[in-house]
Amino acid sequence: MMKDLPPLNTDTINAILNEEIDDETVMQMVWYYLGYRYDESSKSWDNSGVEASWREEYPEPPNFIENRPPTVKLTRSIPKENKQLLKEKLGFKGYKLGTFDPRDTRRATMANWLLSYLVMHSYS
């Protein structure tokens, strides 16, 4: 169910913001770094590596594109000092008013969460 994911780096984050990576892959990246693993043999999700508050609320990985609540939770889980990383590290200007929709906002949230994860775990 989970395909090979792109490496977690700033090129990948930029590709997410530039719509070069599909929604499903972006969500799978977030699921992966949250700790969700798909077990092919049992055809089910293993959430034993997922932080307790996520595991309780979302025993299976949530759809961040279709549902606002998990995206809000994702936003809240980004440390305050990392909230502006897209702007600070990647020069992301945000979307022009009137040209973005909830999907764009949710993709940007996932990109910011992944960038925050990258910075906190200092992957290269």
C-alpha positions in Angstrom: 0.0 0.0 0.0 2.9 2.4 0.7 5.0 3.1 -2.3 8.6 4.1 -2.4 8.7 7.6 -0.9 10.9 10.4 -2.1 13.8 11.3 0.2 13.0 13.8 2.9 15.0 16.9 1.8 14.3 20.5 0.7 14.0 19.5 -2.9 11.2 17.2 -2.1 9.5 19.9 0.1 9.8 22.3 -2.9 8.3 19.7 -5.2 5.3 19.3 -2.8 4.8 23.1 -2.9 5.1 23.1 -6.7 2.5 20.4 -7.1 5.2 18.0 -8.5 4.3 15.3 -6.0 0.8 13.9 -5.9 -1.4 14.2 -2.8 -1.3 10.4 -2.0 2.5 10.4 -1.9 2.6 13.6 0.3 0.2 12.0 2.8 2.2 8.7 2.8 5.3 10.7 3.6 3.6 12.4 6.6 2.2 9.0 7.7 5.6 7.5 7.5 7.3 10.1 9.6 4.4 10.1 12.1 5.3 6.4 12.5 2.5 4.6 10.6 3.7 1.4 8.8 1.6 -0.7 6.4 1.9 -4.5 7.0 1.6 -6.2 3.6 1.1 -9.6 5.2 -1.8 -8.7 7.4 -3.0 -5.9 5.0 -3.4 -3.6 7.9 -1.7 -0.6 9.5 0.8 -1.0 12.3 0.6 2.1 14.5 2.9 0.9 17.3 5.5 3.5 16.3 3.0 6.4 16.3 3.0 8.9 19.2 0.2 8.1 21.6 -2.0 11.2 21.0 -2.0 10.5 17.2 -2.5 6.7 17.7 -5.5 7.3 20.0 -7.2 9.8 17.7 -6.2 8.2 14.4 -5.6 4.4 14.8 -5.2 4.4 11.0 -3.5 7.2 9.1 -5.8 10.1 8.5 -6.6 11.7 5.1 -5.1 15.1 5.5 -6.4 16.4 2.1 -10.1 15.5 2.7 -10.3 16.2 6.4 -9.5 19.4 8.3 -9.2 18.1 11.9 -6.0 16.0 11.3 -4.5 18.9 9.4 -5.2 21.2 12.4 -3.6 18.6 14.7 -0.6 18.5 12.3 -0.3 22.3 12.4 -0.4 22.3 16.2 2.3 19.7 16.4 4.8 22.0 14.6 6.9 23.7 17.2 6.4 27.5 17.4 10.0 28.2 16.2 9.4 26.0 13.1 6.0 27.5 12.0 7.7 29.9 9.5 10.2 27.4 8.1 8.7 27.3 4.6 9.3 31.1 4.3 12.6 31.2 6.2 14.3 28.2 4.6 12.7 27.9 1.2 11.6 31.4 0.5 8.0 30.2 0.2 5.8 33.3 -0.2 2.5 31.5 0.4 -0.3 31.4 -2.1 -1.8 34.5 -3.7 -5.2 35.4 -2.2 -8.0 33.9 -4.3 -5.7 31.4 -6.0 -5.6 28.7 -3.3 -8.1 26.4 -1.9 -8.2 24.2 1.3 -6.3 21.5 -0.6 -3.4 23.9 -1.3 -3.4 25.0 2.4 -3.4 21.4 3.6 -0.5 20.5 1.2 1.4 23.5 2.5 0.8 22.4 6.1 2.1 18.9 5.3 5.1 20.4 3.6 5.8 22.6 6.6 5.4 19.7 9.0 7.8 17.6 6.9 10.3 20.5 6.8 10.0 20.9 10.6 10.6 17.1 11.0 13.6 17.4 8.7 15.1 20.3 10.7 14.4 18.7 14.1 15.9 15.3 13.0 18.6 17.1 11.0 18.4 14.8 7.9 20.5 16.1 5.1 
